[in-house]
């Protein structure tokens, strides 16, 4: 077994419990989104609440209040104009991500097989990890070119490279276990 392969296995052993914990907790977040051709990033912040088997709610507090919730069967968008519900059956790529995220949170370590190629790296300190995900499905590549998750005992950073060339960087803090 090569040292690189062994390091990747250790990184996965650290990443999986941290990601499962993140799927049943809440955290403050700050996001910078760099749009292709833009000089300055868009900055927002808020709280994310995850309840295993129920869904994820992103609450935006700044620059204005709004929320996006992904439940087991719909995405719900809420802002000053009211609430809009989009059934996941009308959004098959998001429905697939939700289904597999629930399976992963329930203990299926192979839930993302066939949807994403995964590459895990152990940080030099031996405690941190990075998990790089690239979509295997062409339709998913329109949404994401790659997703990079990193942390140590908990998930602390996400970098998403979108299909339109944008980059979103999210930092998490104050993790509360449910």
N, C-alpha and C positions, 0 to 999 in steps of 0.2 A: 504494500500500500504506500503510495507516495505521500510525502508530507503535505502537499497541497490538497490531496483528496481527504486525508485525515483531518486537516484544518477545516475543510468544508463540512465534514460530518459533525465536528464539534460545534461549528457555527449553527448548523441546523438544530442540533440538540439545545442550543441556547435560544434560538429564534422562535421555535415552535411554541414553547410555554409562554414566552413573552407576548406573542401574537394572540394566543388563546385568551390570555388575561385581558389584553386590550379589547377583545370582543365581548367582554362582560364587565366594563368599567366606564368611567368618564374621565375627561381630561380637558384642560384649557388648550386652545390651539392658536397659532398665528401662521398665516399663510401669505406668501409672496408669489404672485403669478406674473410671469414675464411673458407677454404676448409677442409673437414674432413681429418685428418692425417697430416695437414700442421702446422708448428710451428708459422709462421708469416702470418698475413693477407695480401691479395693483396689490394693495395690502389689505388684509381683512383678519379679523380675530373673532373668537367665540368659544363655544363649549361643544364637545361631541359626547354624546351619551350612547353607549352600546349595551344592549341587553341580548345575551345569547338566545337565539331562537325567536326573537321578536323583531329585531332590526337595529338600525343605526339612525340617530337624529343629529344632524349638524345644525347647530344654532349659531347664526351669525349675529354678533353684537356690534361690530364696527366694520365698515363705515356706516352701515345702517342695519336695522334689525330685520332678519328674515330667517327662514329655516327650510331645510330639506330633510325629509325623513324617508328612509327606505325600509319598508316593512316587508313581511314575507310575501305580500301580493301587490304592493303599489309603491309608487314614489309620490310623496305629498310635498308640494311647494307652498310655503306660506310667507306673505309679506304684507305691506300696508294695503295692497289691493285685494287681499283675501286669500283663500286657500284653493289650490288646484290639485286634483288627484289624477295621476296617470297610472292605470293598471300596468303591472309588470308584463302581462301577456302582450301588451302593445310595445314593449321595450325588451325584446328577447335577450340582448346582450347583458343588460343590467339584471334581468331575471336570472340568468345563468350565474353571474357573479354572486348574487344574493344566495342562490341555492347552494353553491359550492362553499361560500363563506360560512353558512350555517352548518354544513357538513364538516368543515374544518374545525369549527368551534366545538362540535360534538365529538371530535376525536379522530376524524378521518384524515390522516396525514397525507393521503394521496388525492385529496379533494380537488386540487388544482391541476392534476395530471391531464394533459391533452388540451388544456386551456392556456397555460403559461409554461414556458421553460424556466426553470429555477436555477440560480447559481448562488451559492452561499459562501461567504468569506468571513473568517475570524479576524477581529481587530488585533493589532500588534500587542495590546495589553492582555490578550487572552480572554477578556470578559465581554467585550463588545462584538457585535456581529452586523453584517450587511447581507440582505437577501435581495437579489436582483431578479426581477420577473419580466419576461418578454412574452407578449402574446403569441401563441402558436396558431391562432385562428385569424385569417385575413380580416374578417369583419371586425374583430377586436382591435386590430392594429389601427383602424380608423379612429378609435377612441384613445388608445394608449400605444406609444412606441415602446415605453418601458415604465416600470414602477420599481423604485428602489426603497426598501424598508430598512431601517437601522435602529439599533438601540443596544441595551445590555440586559438588565433584568426586566425592563419594560421597553415598549416601542417608543422611540423619541423623535424620529424623523421619517418623513416620506418625501420622495422626489418623484414626480410624475412628469414624463415627457409625453405630450399629447400628439395625436395624429396630425394636428394642424401646426406643429412646430413650437407650441408653447411649452413652458416649463413651470410647474407649480411645486413650491417647496413648503412643506408643513412641518412645524415644530410643535411637539406636545409637551405639556408640563402638568403638574398636579394630577397624578393618576389616582383615582379613587376606585377601589375594588367594590363591586356590588355585594 
